[in-house]
């Protein structure tokens, strides 16, 4: 079997998992100068007839955005720091300091 050079070539397949109008009608991949991208296409109606609207995203971007599920379960959530002194959300007071209600005033009195 011969290996093909797929540089600067792509492919689209009908999206059989489309559940919303915003989901692409076609999905696939494309190689541009040796870099891989995800390719999405929507069929649209225009003044001159139907056309395809395209979108590409780097493949690395989507892989980084969706980490391995095993890593997601084992890693603890990052600690959020709030306010001055580096206190976390767990250490914050219940009163909201900027709330007119916390100062004993109502919204109507202002």
C-alpha positions as CSV (number, residue, x, y, z in Angstrom):
1,X,0.0,0.0,0.0
2,X,1.3,3.5,-0.9
3,X,1.4,6.3,1.7
4,X,-0.2,9.5,0.4
5,X,1.1,13.0,1.1
6,X,-2.0,14.7,2.7
7,X,-0.2,18.1,3.1
8,X,-2.6,20.9,2.2
9,X,-5.6,18.5,1.9
10,X,-8.7,17.9,4.1
11,X,-11.8,15.9,4.4
12,X,-15.4,16.6,5.6
13,X,-18.0,14.1,6.8
14,X,-21.7,14.6,7.5
15,X,-22.2,15.2,11.2
16,X,-24.5,12.4,12.3
17,X,-24.3,13.7,15.9
18,X,-25.9,17.1,15.2
19,X,-28.5,17.9,17.8
20,X,-28.7,21.7,17.6
21,X,-28.9,24.2,14.7
22,X,-25.6,25.7,15.9
23,X,-23.7,22.4,15.5
24,X,-21.8,22.0,12.2
25,X,-23.5,20.1,9.4
26,X,-20.1,18.6,8.4
27,X,-16.9,17.9,10.4
28,X,-13.5,16.7,9.5
29,X,-9.8,17.6,9.5
30,X,-7.4,19.5,7.2
31,X,-3.6,19.7,7.0
32,X,-2.2,23.1,6.2
33,X,1.6,23.1,5.6
34,X,2.0,20.1,7.9
35,X,-0.1,21.4,10.7
36,X,-3.3,19.6,11.6
37,X,-6.6,21.4,12.1
38,X,-10.2,20.4,12.9
39,X,-12.6,21.6,10.1
40,X,-16.3,22.4,10.6
41,X,-18.8,23.4,7.9
42,X,-22.4,24.8,8.0
43,X,-24.7,24.8,5.0
44,X,-26.3,28.2,4.7
45,X,-28.7,29.9,2.3
46,X,-27.6,33.1,0.7
47,X,-28.8,35.5,-2.0
48,X,-27.1,33.5,-4.7
49,X,-28.1,30.1,-3.3
50,X,-26.6,27.6,-0.8
51,X,-23.0,27.8,0.4
52,X,-20.7,26.4,3.1
53,X,-19.4,28.5,6.0
54,X,-16.2,27.0,7.4
55,X,-14.3,27.2,10.7
56,X,-10.9,25.7,11.6
57,X,-9.3,25.1,15.0
58,X,-5.9,23.7,15.8
59,X,-6.0,20.1,16.9
60,X,-3.8,20.8,19.9
61,X,-6.2,23.4,21.2
62,X,-9.1,21.0,21.5
63,X,-6.9,18.3,23.1
64,X,-5.6,20.7,25.7
65,X,-9.1,21.9,26.5
66,X,-10.3,18.3,27.1
67,X,-7.8,16.6,29.4
68,X,-7.7,12.8,29.9
69,X,-10.7,11.8,32.1
70,X,-8.4,9.8,34.4
71,X,-6.3,12.9,35.1
72,X,-9.4,14.9,35.8
73,X,-10.6,12.5,38.5
74,X,-7.3,12.2,40.3
75,X,-6.2,15.9,40.3
76,X,-7.6,18.0,43.2
77,X,-9.4,21.2,42.1
78,X,-7.3,24.3,42.2
79,X,-7.5,26.4,45.4
80,X,-9.2,29.7,44.8
81,X,-7.8,32.7,46.7
82,X,-10.0,35.6,47.6
83,X,-9.5,39.1,49.0
84,X,-6.5,40.3,50.8
85,X,-4.4,38.0,52.9
86,X,-4.6,35.1,50.5
87,X,-7.7,33.7,52.2
88,X,-9.7,31.1,50.2
89,X,-13.4,31.1,49.5
90,X,-13.9,28.8,52.4
91,X,-12.6,31.5,54.8
92,X,-14.7,34.4,53.6
93,X,-17.5,35.9,55.8
94,X,-21.1,35.3,54.9
95,X,-21.8,39.1,54.7
96,X,-21.2,40.7,51.4
97,X,-19.2,43.9,52.2
98,X,-20.5,46.0,49.3
99,X,-24.1,45.1,49.8
100,X,-26.4,47.9,51.1
101,X,-28.3,45.3,53.0
102,X,-25.2,44.3,54.9
103,X,-24.8,47.9,56.1
104,X,-28.4,48.0,57.4
105,X,-29.6,50.1,54.5
106,X,-32.2,49.0,52.0
107,X,-32.1,49.7,48.2
108,X,-35.1,52.0,48.5
109,X,-33.4,54.3,51.0
110,X,-30.5,55.1,48.7
